[in-house]
Amino acid sequence: MDTVEVWWTGAVNGVVSNPANWAGDSLGVGTVASLGVNSILHCSADTILYGPSSLGSHLGVNSLIYTTGTSVQTTGSGVFTLALGGGGIALSSSAADVSIGNASGANRIQLLLLENQVWSNYSALNTLTAINGVDNGGNVLTVGGVGRVTLAGVLSGSGGLAKTDSGTLRLLSSNTFTGGLTLNGGEVMLGSGALNATAGSENRVVFGSGSTGMLSLSGASTVVASLDSNAGALGSPKVANFGDPATLTVGNALNLSSAFGGVIQNGIGSAPLGLSKEGTGRLTLSGANTYTGVTAVEAGVLELADGGSILASGRVSISGGTLLIQPASSGDAIANPLPIRMESTSVGEVSTLKLGGAVLETMGALTLSGTVGKRVIDFGAASGILRLASLSGAEANTTLEVWNWTGSIYASGGVDQLIVDGGFGANMDLSQITFFSDAGQTALGPTAWATYYLGSTTGELVPIPEAGTMAGLLALLAPLAWKERKHWMRCRLAG
């Protein structure tokens, strides 16, 4: 069927079923009788009162085009459906605010998408608002233009959501759509549950090639299944928070892996944004992040690739996952003196700080917590140097395992180096540390250690064999013990 254009005037009483409220072209085509899924509906009056009529409780059009401000409301009782074809919705630059649906009461207008479509608002200072809800029908809804678009009701369906151009899209409800969010431009502002309120079903977020878009949490903590930016593409994607403190959680029961090369940051003048890693997948960060909330590695892997960094504020908590640091062309991945807490509170839980290659990393104070599970520093397959401001225990009897350590027993300056600049703090001593030549199977001189001093207060931890070589050990340490006797080094034997 040919596309028919229909003009709404609302000249008489604003009731959609009254032919006197409609205007056709010079041939009389495009009147109320022409409404249907192939019609383009031009709206240039104030209000369409949509209710019980000869049209029934459902209305379908190909697209809605607004040249001035108007609204679509229902005067009937219950839920009415306005179905949109591939033409979508467009507001011209002269349009005022446009709303579809009823702001209060039991009457609602549910929008149903029959095809993939674009909603474009070219009115820079005004807003298109879908008040009651949108069922995407398994189709992709793309929001564009320079103005604001607000989805105040629930966005449902298996289709996805895309944002283009420079305008703003606000998602205010606890939505249930599952097709993911693609952010190529502009800003997407999230309310609570906006990217799916069902635990384990949260949406993927993808910043497309060259994206300059921003995902804003607006003070609402948000879970996303994954966070991706197009690898190698120009652009400056951002995730920010405005308002109350909030946390971005990446990862859920889908256990997806993703890579984000943009910046995670606080909003201007806002409270902190934190980052939490959940799920067994890997999140790789390669941007210089500036958020100041807590970085929590709860499961899976949070990888800081070359260029990926965390600002020197807030703190880092590793509790059941792995924080992986890759070699960097310049600077530290985790800014010193950012404090690090590594904890394990259940049997079988492993919390790991791992060096992914020839890493030279200087970190803040490391505090260990928990007396079950494992807390691990893993040097990986390549040489690495890790400097800690200090090493402490949150409670007594907390142990630390050092995996894949390669070096010279008795001596400092080996292939792998674990250096503690400020010595041991509370609830921590050498007997609580065990070195392994592999991933926790082959111990090197278990529970008997010495510290080989590099300076007046700086110590490198190295393994020392047990009782059979005690004489040689004492001979080695004697000059150092005299020089450094006032410092924190101690030697204990197992058993």
Buried (B, 14 or more C-beta within 10 A) or exposed (E): EEEBBBBBBBEEEBBBBBEEBBBBEEEEEBBBBBBBBBBBBBBBBEBBBBBBBEBEBEBBBBBBBBBBBBBBBBBBEEBBBBBBBBBBBBBBBEBBBBBBBBEEEEBBBBBBBBBBBBBBBBBEEBBBBBBBBBBBBBBBBBBBBBBBBBBBBBBBBEBBBBBBBBBBBBBBBBBBBBBBBBBBBBBBBBBBBBBBBEEEBBBBBBBBEBBBBBBBBBBBBBBBBBBBBBEEEEBBBBBBBBBEBBBBBBBBEBBBBBBBBBBBBBBEEBBBBBBBBBBBBBBBBBBBBBBBBBBBBBBBBBBBBEBBBBBEBBBBBBBBBBBBBBBBEEEBBBBBBBBBBBBBEEEEBBBBBBBBBEBBBBBBBBBBBBBEBBBBBBBBEBBBBBBBBBBBBBEEEBBBBBBBBBBEBBEBEBBBBBBBBBBBBEBBEBBBBBBBBEEBEEBBBBBBBBBBBBEEEBBBBBBBBBEEBBEEBEEBBEEBBEEBEEBBBEBEEEE
